[in-house]
Amino acid sequence: MNKYYTLSFLCLIIGIIFFLIGILAGDVEAGFVLIFPFLVGSGPYAVLWFLFMFIAIILFMFGFASTTRASIDLPFDEDTYDIKRKKSVKGGGVILIGPIPIVFGTSWKIAVLLMIAAIILIFTIYVFF
């Protein structure tokens, strides 16, 4: 495991501890507006919570960048690379924004299959909820 990931996880845990202490001390409040959560804080626990969460996010980004850089710097071996072999990747996805699906795919078959899956998913959500 990358050292940045370890430090990020440690800062995340410390931040959560300060968040919980801040809630118990009355320095931090949480709530919802429509579907969006919000956190309001004043006092030392709220500042420490925000600081440790910010440091955790920054360290996680450094860890991701160093891991990506290490994977890019791998030596190129011409003997193991077959030029004649051609790989094809097909895929797609569905993004649901409320009841409106946004469907994308690399081919029409995948897009149609995902449209059907999105319709079934929306219907299931409406029936059970």
C-alpha positions as CSV (number, residue, x, y, z in Angstrom):
1,M,0.0,0.0,0.0
2,N,1.2,3.5,-0.9
3,K,2.5,5.6,2.0
4,Y,0.1,8.4,0.9
5,Y,-2.9,6.2,1.0
6,T,-1.9,5.1,4.6
7,L,-1.5,8.7,5.7
8,S,-4.8,9.6,4.0
9,F,-6.6,6.9,5.7
10,L,-5.1,7.9,9.1
11,C,-6.2,11.6,8.5
12,L,-9.6,10.4,7.5
13,I,-10.1,8.5,10.7
14,I,-8.8,11.4,12.8
15,G,-11.1,13.7,11.0
16,I,-14.1,11.5,11.6
17,I,-13.1,11.3,15.3
18,F,-13.0,15.1,15.5
19,F,-16.3,15.3,13.7
20,L,-18.0,13.0,16.2
21,I,-16.4,14.9,19.1
22,G,-17.6,18.2,17.6
23,I,-21.2,16.8,17.3
24,L,-21.1,15.7,20.9
25,A,-19.7,19.1,22.0
26,G,-22.3,21.0,20.0
27,D,-19.7,22.6,17.7
28,V,-20.8,20.8,14.5
29,E,-24.3,20.4,13.2
30,A,-25.5,18.3,10.2
31,G,-28.7,18.3,8.2
32,F,-30.4,18.0,4.8
33,V,-31.7,20.6,2.4
34,L,-33.9,18.6,-0.1
35,I,-31.5,15.8,-0.8
36,F,-28.2,17.6,-0.2
37,P,-26.4,17.1,3.1
38,F,-24.8,20.1,4.8
39,L,-22.4,20.5,7.8
40,V,-22.1,23.7,9.8
41,G,-19.5,24.1,12.5
42,S,-17.8,26.6,14.6
43,G,-15.1,26.0,17.2
44,P,-11.9,24.1,17.4
45,Y,-13.3,20.6,16.7
46,A,-15.0,21.8,13.5
47,V,-11.7,23.4,12.3
48,L,-9.7,20.3,13.1
49,W,-12.3,18.1,11.4
50,F,-12.2,20.2,8.2
51,L,-8.4,20.4,8.3
52,F,-7.9,16.6,8.6
53,M,-10.5,15.9,5.9
54,F,-8.8,18.3,3.6
55,I,-5.4,16.8,4.3
56,A,-6.8,13.3,3.7
57,I,-8.2,14.3,0.3
58,I,-4.9,16.0,-0.7
59,L,-2.9,12.9,0.4
60,F,-5.2,10.6,-1.5
61,M,-4.7,12.6,-4.7
62,F,-0.9,12.5,-4.2
63,G,-1.1,8.7,-3.7
64,F,-3.2,8.3,-6.8
65,A,-0.8,10.4,-8.8
66,S,2.3,8.5,-7.6
67,T,0.6,5.1,-8.3
68,T,-0.3,6.2,-11.8
69,R,3.2,7.6,-12.4
70,A,4.7,4.3,-11.2
71,S,2.5,2.3,-13.6
72,I,3.4,4.5,-16.5
73,D,7.2,4.3,-15.9
74,L,7.2,0.5,-16.5
75,P,9.9,-0.6,-19.0
76,F,8.7,-1.5,-22.4
77,D,9.6,-5.0,-23.5
78,E,9.3,-5.5,-27.3
79,D,9.4,-9.3,-27.1
80,T,6.2,-9.6,-25.0
81,Y,4.3,-7.1,-27.1
82,D,2.4,-8.6,-30.0
83,I,1.7,-5.9,-32.7
84,K,-0.7,-8.2,-34.7
85,R,-3.0,-8.8,-31.7
86,K,-5.8,-6.3,-31.7
87,K,-8.0,-5.9,-28.6
88,S,-11.4,-4.5,-28.8
89,V,-13.2,-3.1,-25.7
90,K,-16.9,-2.5,-25.7
91,G,-18.8,-0.9,-23.0
92,G,-21.4,1.7,-21.9
93,G,-23.1,3.2,-19.0
94,V,-26.3,4.7,-17.7
95,I,-26.5,7.9,-15.6
96,L,-29.8,8.4,-13.8
97,I,-30.6,12.0,-13.0
98,G,-33.9,11.6,-11.2
99,P,-36.1,9.7,-13.5
100,I,-34.2,10.8,-16.6
101,P,-31.7,8.2,-18.0
102,I,-28.6,9.3,-19.9
103,V,-27.4,6.2,-21.9
104,F,-24.1,5.9,-23.7
105,G,-22.2,3.1,-25.3
106,T,-19.6,2.1,-27.8
107,S,-22.1,0.4,-30.1
108,W,-25.9,0.6,-30.8
109,K,-26.4,-2.9,-29.4
110,I,-25.0,-1.9,-26.0
111,A,-26.8,1.4,-25.9
112,V,-30.2,-0.3,-26.6
113,L,-29.5,-3.0,-24.0
114,L,-28.7,-0.3,-21.5
115,M,-31.8,1.6,-22.4
116,I,-33.9,-1.5,-21.7
117,A,-32.0,-2.0,-18.4
118,A,-32.6,1.7,-17.4
119,I,-36.4,1.4,-18.2
120,I,-36.6,-1.8,-16.1
121,L,-34.7,0.0,-13.3
122,I,-36.9,3.1,-13.3
123,F,-40.0,0.9,-13.4
124,T,-38.7,-1.2,-10.5
125,I,-38.0,2.0,-8.5
126,Y,-41.5,3.4,-9.1
127,V,-43.2,0.1,-8.2
128,F,-41.3,-0.6,-5.0
129,F,-40.9,3.0,-3.7
